[in-house]
């Protein structure tokens, strides 16, 4: 009986090595497909065969596990052994790295056997995938990993990824631990290996890049790891704020959204290639060029068929977004690159018009959480239907290595926060989603910051009010500084519009006075000076909500207590702030950029604004859960500025996507957290969630919000 007991103990230990405390994140991946005959290995090559393959990791970790696949096999696949190792130094060919020459050699001292449920071999059923047991293996970010496996019998159908852009090696015999396979046959495909996960810190997460040959890297350098997702992975590693973000390349050459081709269509492979990926939190979608090209490859189609194709493609994008959001994944849309001149597709003006219609939808629909405009980046300004020559591989369809580099460099890192994604509360609606509540408030009525050319204060207010009403946001308080009306009487139209929309007003003090820099008496007088304005516009409705300018509530306990007493005597409640992303910092650069006509800078503003708002959600939810194990109802601080007006529809869609229900300020502050703000006879409580963390000596999580990292320098006139 002893061998059986020992085996059971070993099995439990092996299975338990990946316990619930581990956080697995994919570091490398390749989309699986039925390998077509021209890329399949001959059956004899895979009989009693060792297959050595090299993959390039994005993030590192102390443990790893290997995913093997028989997804397109029609019979069980028997892998008798599988090992991982580091590649040997290229001393035998000093120019190997520079010339991108791969060598079939490993560092034998690093060689580790991989097990499956404690066994060295595994039988994978037809149509299935298997995940190995974890193994201790210190893998560095951006390093190569050598995976060597042995097959006793060739599979009837081969599962793999033909577009590896990396050299693999096959040789007869079981030589998985051999230091050198110098006599091996070389092939540039991957087989049976679909993903490598690493055990990573809690803040680690993965980006899936879902696409076709442009994401797969057609035209990239073999063994050079210079596809655009590779470039993005290197940039993420170079920035301390994003070093924990992995990139998983799920491009397939020839892939389409609607129809199978080389590999299943994007919707059919979505569950495997997106939802099943370990640690996925972000999805970049670059698909559609092959659907457009194949529709007219041999002959033109009717106008009605063009219109139907566009409708179906937009519907496919919508499906991807809906399914990803249901799993808490942030979806970033990438515009389709130009391809007029392609000798394969021969696209004409109607096809390019379809592409532009789709790209306009990607940019403006608001369905995507963010947009990367690869079309604008790679097109020739003089011939926007064509690739810029320096970015053209030569077939007028695929980017060159320089084009891939430009694409990888163009992805804003601010889209990917350094916050604790895995440990954070789930983004997806589900159990407890009804507890995700938010009251939205606006400061600095009737006006904030500079106006771009051609815009008016009433126009800004109208856009904001329209967006709020379209999203059914109830009773949004606007906090008024009456001095502005004295300086600019025409701005009363903003308050008139606010009240006509049915939204209430509150007190922001007359002159936006800073309590920390003034006496309590002067501050109280400034508050009272504002009250006739509120009486005029609110009449019998409740305007006794007070928002501290600068959120400064007194630099001494005595001053703070004195003002609380004053506010209590005058029937006020404090409008707290428990979520903010410094939205006001984008308004002035926006006015500059509009005046200068700098479209590239404007796109950067839009991306960073939404990325900062998204990061703030995760950050403040982490604070709330660290303090109270739940989500408090959040009070969001916004400003009535021109850029806020432009971005508000997309911002509100972001909050809806993250599962928030919009509530009134009174509903939000009925929560126990706000008790000291509602009853000013109580001792002063925490001003913010951050101050509550400090009081309890809890460490703040990393906050990856980009805020205004370079906004002040954008569009400066020389």
N, C-alpha and C positions, 0 to 999 in steps of 0.2 A: 504493500500500500504506500510505502514511502515515496516512490517515484511519482505516483499520482498526486499526492499531497504537495510535493515540491513543484510539480507542474502547475497545480492550481494556484499556489502562492506566487509563482512567477507570472502567471497570467494576470492575477489581480494587480501585481505591482506594475506590470507593463501597461495595463489599461488605466490604472490609477495615475500613471505619470502625467497624463493630460487631464488633471483634475479641474474642477470648476473654477479654481483660482487662476488658472492659466488664461492668458488672453492671446489667442491665436490670430495672427494677421497674415494674409497672403503677401509674400514678398516677390514671387514670380509666378506667372501663369501663362498658359497658351490654350486657345480655344481648340477643342477637339472636333474632328470631322472624320468621315470615312475617307481614308487616303485613296485618291484616284489611282488607277493602274500605273500611270506614268511616274508616279512618285512613290509607289509601293516598293518594298524590298522583295526580291524573288523569294519564293517559299524556301528554297534550299539554303538561302542566306540566313534564315531565321530558325533552322533546325540545329539544336544544340549550339546556340549562338549567344555570345556576349555582346551587348549593345551599350556603348559608352556615349553619353550625351552631356553637353555643357550648357548650363543655363546661367543667367546673370541676375543676381538678386538686386532688389531695390533697397530694402532696409535689412538690418542685421538682427541677430538674436542669439541667446545662449542655447536654445533648443530649436529643433526643426522637425517637421514631419512631411512626408511625400505623398501626394495624391497620384495614384495610377489609374488608368482608364481602359476599359474594354467597352466603351459606350456604343461603338458601332460594330462590335464583334457579334457574330451569329452563333458562337460556341464559347464555352468557358476558356479563359486565358490563364495559363499556369506560368507564373513567374517563380522560378525556383530559388532565386536569391537576388537581393538588391543592396547595393552599397552606395555610400556617399563619401566624397573626399574633396580636398582642395586640389587645384591643379598644381603640377610641379612648376617650379620656376623655369622660365624659358631660356636656360643657360645654353642649351644645345643650339639655339638659334637666337643670337643676341638681338636680332631685329624683329623677332616674332611679334612683340607688342606693337611696334611701330607699323609693321606690315600687316597686322591683323591676321597673323598665322596662328591657327589653333593647333595644339599638340595633344596627342592621345596619351599623355602621361599624367600621373597623379603623384601627390606627395603621400607616399605610402604610410608615413607616420600619422596622417590625419584620417586614414581610411576607417569608416565605421559601417558595421552591418545594420541594416534596417529590418525591423520585424513587423509582423502583422498579427495582432492578438497573441504576441509572444512567440510566433513561429517565423522561421526564416523564409518559408515559401508562402505563396498565397494563390488561391484559385479565384479569379474574378468572374462572376457569371456574365453571360452575354447581356450587353446593354447596361452594365453596372460600372461604378467607380468604387475604389477602395482608398481609405486613408490609413497610412501607416501608424504605428506606435511612435510616440515622441522619442527622440534620441538627443542626448547632450552633444552639441556640436557648435562651437563658437563661430558663427558665421558673421562676417563683416558686411556692412552696407556696401553696395556697388561692387561686390566681389563675385567671382565665378564659382559655381558649384558643379562638381562632376558627379553625375548620377550614372551608375553602371548596373545593369541588370542582366540576368541570364534566363533564356527560354529553353525548355527542352524540346517543345514542338512548335512549329509555326502556326499562328492563328489563321483561320480561313479568311478573315477580313481584318484589315489593319486599322486601328484607331490611332490618330496622331495629328500632327500639325505640320504640313509640308513647308510652310513659309517660315522656316526657323531663322534664316539668315545666320546660321551657326553650323559648324561642322560637327557631325556625329561619326561614330566609328563602330563597325561590326566585324566580329571575328568568331570563328568556331571554337567551341570548348567553353568550359566554365572558368572564366578568367576575371571575375569581378574584382578581385583584389590585386591583379597584376599592376605593377608600377608603370608598365609601358605596353601599349598595344601598337607598336610601330608597324606591324605587318597587317593592320586592319584595313578594311575597305572603307573609304570615306563617302559620306552622303550628307547633303545639306537639308535634312529634315529631322523633326523630332517624332518619336513614337512612344505611345503608351504612358507618357508622363504629362500630367495636366496642371499641377500646382505644387509650389513649395511654400509652406507656412512656417513662420518663425514665432517663437514665444517672445512677446514684446511688451513694453510698458503699457500702462492703462490708457495713456493718451494716444497710442498708436492707432492708425486707421488706414484703410486702403482706398485708392482711386481705381475704378475700373474704366478703361478706355475701350468703348465698344465701337467697332468700326470695320472697315473693309481693308483693301490692300494699302491704302494710304496710312492707316494706323498700324497694319501688320508690317509695313516698312518696305514695300516693293521699291527697289532701287537703292536701299540703304546698303552700307558696306558690310559684306559678310564678315562675321565675328567682330564687327566694329561697334556694335551696340549704339548706333546713332539714329535709330528711329525717333520720331518726335516724342513718344512716351519715354524713351530712354533719356532724352535731353531733359525732359521735365523731371524725371527721377533724380538726375544729377543736381539740378537746381534746388530741388526740395532738400537734398542732403547738404547743400552748401549753405543753407539758411538755418540758423539755430532754431527758429520758430517753427519750422516744418520738417525737421529731421525725422520725425516719427511717422511720416506719411509715405506709404508704399504706393507703387504704381503697378497695376496688373494689366498687361496688354492683351485685350481680347479682340484683336483685329483678325479678320480672315480675308485673304485675297479673293476678290470677286463677290464678296458678300452683299446681300441685298436685304432691304427691310421686308419686302412682301413675298419674295419668291426664293425657293431653294436654288443654289447654284453650286459653287465650290463651298460646301458646308451648308448647314441649315440656315434659313432666313433668321434675321435678328430677333423677331418676336418668338420664334420657335426655340431659340437657344438662350433666351433671356433668363430663364430660371437657373440653368446650369452656369452660365457665364457671368451673371450679375448677382442674383440673389444668393447663390450657394457659395460665393467667395468669402473667405474668412475675413472678418473685420471691415467689410466694405461699408463706406459711409458717403462716398462720392461716385458719381457716374458722369463721364463725358461721352456724349453721343455724336459721332461723325459718320453718318450713314446716308445713303440716298443716291450717290452719283451713279452707281451701277443700275439702280432701278430706272433712272432717267435715261441712261445710255442704252440699255437693252431694249427699251420701249421702241426706239426708232433706229436700232442698229442696222436693220436690213431694209427698212422702208419707213416713210413718214406715216404718221397716224393722224386721225381726224382731230379737229378742235375739241370735240366732245370727249374723245379718248384722252387727250392731254389734260383736260379739266378733271376727268375722273381719276387719272393717275395722281394728280396733285392732291385731290381730296383724300385718296387712300393713303398717300404718304403722310399727310398731316395727321390723319387718324392713327397711323402707326406710331408716330412720335407721341401722340397724346396717350396711347396705350402704355408706352414705355414709361412716360412720366407718372401716370397713375399707378402703375404697378410698383415702380421704385419708391414713390412717396408712401405707399402703404407699408413699406418696410423701413421707413425712416432714412431713405437714401436721397441725398441732395443731387438734383439732375442738372447738368450743365450742357446746354446745346451748342454745337459747333456748326457754323455755316458751311455749306458745300462749296468746295473749291471750283474755280472755272475749269472747263475742259474743252472749249471750242478749239478745233485743230487736231483733236485726237483721231488718229488713223484707225483706231479700233471701233469707236462709236460714231464718228462722223456727225456730231451734233450740229443742228441748224438753229436758226433764231427761235423757233417755237420751243425747242428743248431748253435753250438758255433762258428763255422767258419763264419756263416752269421752274428752273433752278432759282431764279431771282424771286419768284413768288414765294417759294418755300423759304428762302433765306430771309425774306422780309417777315414772314410769320415767325421764324425762329427768333429774330431780333425783337419783334414788337408785341407778340401775343401775350407775353407775361406768363406763359405756361412753364417755361424753363425757369429754374431758380437763378441762373446766370447764363451769359452767352459769351462764347469765344468766337470772334469774327475772323475765322481763317480765310474766308473769301476776300475780305478787304485787305488782309495781310499779304496774300499771295498773288493777287491779280495785278495785271499790268495796267497802270493808271490810264495809259493811252488806248488800251484795248481791254477793257474790264471783263470781257468774256473769255480772256485768255490768261494763262499763268504768266507771271513775270519771267522773262527768259532766264534770269539767274537762278530762279527757283524751279525751273522746269527740267525734269530728267531728260527730256528730249522727245517724249511721246505725247506731250501736251496734256497729259492726264495725271501723271504721278510727279510729286516733288522730287527734286534732287536732294542729295545730302545737305546742301546749303538750305534748301527749302524746308527740310525736316528740322534743321537746327533753328531756323527762324520760327517755325510753328511751336517747337518746344519752349523757346524763349518767350513767346507771346502769351503763354498761359499765365494769368496773374496768380502769384502764390497766395495772395490775400483771399482767394477762394477757399483755401484749405487752412482752417485754424489749427493752432497748436494746443487746443483744449482737449480735455479728457473725454474723447468721444465714447470709448467703450464703457467707461464707468459712469458717464453722464446719464441722466434720465433719457428714456427713449424718445426720439423725435416723432415716432409714429403714433397716430391715434389708436386707442385700444383701451384696456382696463385702466381706469383712472383718468382718461383723457378729458372727462367732464370737469376735472379739477384744474385744468389748464385755462386760467382766466386772465384777461388783460383789460385794463382800463387805459384808454389813450388820452393824453392831455397835450395841449399846445401852449407854449409860452410866447411872450413878446408880441401879443396882439396890440396894435393892428399891423405891425410890420417887423420883419427881421432881415437884416443884412441888405446888400446891394441888389439891385434889379438888373437883369440882362437887358440889352437893347430890345425895345418893342414890348416889354412886359410891364404890367401895372400891378399895384397892390391888390386891387379888386380882382384882377385876373388870377393872381396867385391864390387868393382866398377861394375863388370860385372853383379852381381845380382841386384844392384840398377838400372843400365841402362836397364836391361831386364824388370824389374817391371814397370819402367816409360814408356817404349815403349809399353808394353802390355796394359797399361791403357791409352795410347794415350795422355800422358801429354806433352804439347808442350814446346819447347825452355826452358828447365830447366837450369837456371844459376848455375854454380858451382864456388864458390869464392875461389881464390887460394892464398895460402901463399907460395911464392917462396922459402923461406929459407929451407923448407922441401926438395925441390929438391936438394939443395946444400948439405944437410945432408944425403939424401938417393936418389942418382941419379936414382936408379932402379924404383922409384915411378913415374917417368915420364910416365910409361906405363898407369897409371891411367888417366893422361891428354890426352894421345893418344887415349885411349878407349872413353873417354868423347867426344872428338872432332869427332872421327869416327862415333859415334852415332848421330852426328849432333847437339849436345847441346853446348851452348856457355859458355864462362868463364868470370869471373869478378874479380875485385881487392879486396882482403881482407887484404891488406898490406903485406909487405915482411915477417915480423916476428910476425904477430898477435899482434901488438903493442897496448897497452892501452893508448888512448889519455888522459884520466884523470890523468895518472901517468907520463906523459912526456910532454915536451914542444911542442908547435905547430910546431916549426921548425923541431924538431926531427921526429915528426909524419909525416910531409909532405915529408921529405926525405925518410922515410920508405915506403911511398906510391909510390913515384917515383922509388925507387929501384925495385919495383915489376913490373913496366911497361914493361921492355924488355921481361920478361917471357910471358906476355899476348900478346905482339906484335908477338912473335915467334909462339904461338899456334893459335892465332885468325887472324893474318894477316890483311886482309882488313875488317873483320867483327867488329861489335861494341862491344868493351870490356869495354867501359867507364861507367860501373856500379860499384859503390863502396859500400861495406858493412863494417860498423864499427865493428872491433873486440870487443867482449864483449858488443856490442851495446852501447858503451860509446862515446858520441859525444862531450865531453868537459865538464870539471867540473866548468868552469866559462863562462859567456856570451862572454867575450872577446876572449877566446880560441876557443869557438864554432864558433863565427863569422869569426875569422881568417881562420879556416880550411874550412868553407863554401866558403869563397872567393877563397882560393887556389883550391878547387875542381871545382868551377865554371870556373876559368881561364883555367883549364885543361880539360874542357868539360865533367865533370862527372855528373851523376845523382845518387842519393842515393837509394840504395835498402833497403826499409823500412822493418819492421817486425810488422805485425799486428796479427799474430797467432803463438803460440809456446807452446810446452808442455815439454820443457827441455829434448828432446829425447836423447841428448848426455849422460845423466846420466845413461842410461842402458847399454852402450857399454862396459865399464870396468867391471862391475859385470858379464856381460854375458861371457866375456873371462875367468873370475875366475871360474864361475859355470861350463863352458864347460871343463876346465882343471881338475876340481874336479869330473866331472861326476855326478853332483847333479841335477838329472832330476826334482825333486820336486821344487827346487829353480828356475830352468829354466821355469817351467810352471808358477810359480809366476811372473817371469819377463814378460812373454808374456801377462798374464792377466792384470797386472798393467800398462803396456805400452799402450795397447789399451784402457783401462779404462781412463787413463790420457788424451790420445788424444781425446777421445769422450767428456770428461768433458770440455776440452779446447774449443771445438767447441761451446758448449752451452754458456760458459763464455764469449768468445769474441763476439759472436753474441748478447748477452745481452748488452755488452758495446756499440756496434755499434747502436743497436736499442735505447738504452737510450740516446745516443748523437744525433743521426740523424734520428731516426724513420725508419731505413732501414738497409740493409746489404751493407757495403762497400765491394769492392773486396779485399779479404784477401791475404796477402803475408805470406806464411808459411816458417818458418825457420827449416831446418833439417841439419843433419850432416852425413858425409860419413863414418859411422862406421859399424862394423860387425853386431851388433844387428839390426841396422836400415835396413841393407840389408836383414836380415832374415825376418823382420816383414813388410817390405814395401808393398808386395802384399796385405796383409790383411789390412794394414793402408789405402791404396788407395781405397780398396773396402769399407771401413768405410766411407771415404769422399764421395764416389759415392752414397752410401746408404743414406747419409744425404743430398743429393741433389746438391752437388757441381759440377760445370763445371770447368775443368782445363783450364786456360788461360796463356798467356805469362806474364812475369813481366811487359813489356811495356803496355799491355792491362790493367792489374790490376792498374798500377800507372797512367793511364790516368784519373782516377777518381779525382774529385776535392779534396778529402781528402789528396791526395799525392802532391798537387800543390807545396808546399815548398820543397819537395824532388826532384821534377823534374826541378824546376827553382830555382837555388841556389842564384839568385839575390834577391829573396824574403826573408823577415825576417824568421828566423827559426820558424817552427811550432811545433806542438806536436810531441814528439819522438814516443809515443805509444798511444794506446787507453786509457790506464790507466792514462797517464799524461793529456790527454784531459778531462777525468772525474774529475781529481783533480783540473784542472784549472777552471772548472765550479762548483766546490764544490758539486759534485754528489757522493753519496756513492757507493762504489764498491759492486757488488753482492758477495754472498758467493761463494768461489771458492773451489770445492771439489776435485781438482786434487790431486792424490796421489804422483805425482812427484817421488821423490826418498826416500819415507818415511823410507825405511829400506834397500835400495839397497846397501849402503856402507857396510853393515854387512853380506850380503849374500856371502856364499862360501869363507869366510876368512879362510886361512890356519892356523891351530893351531900351 
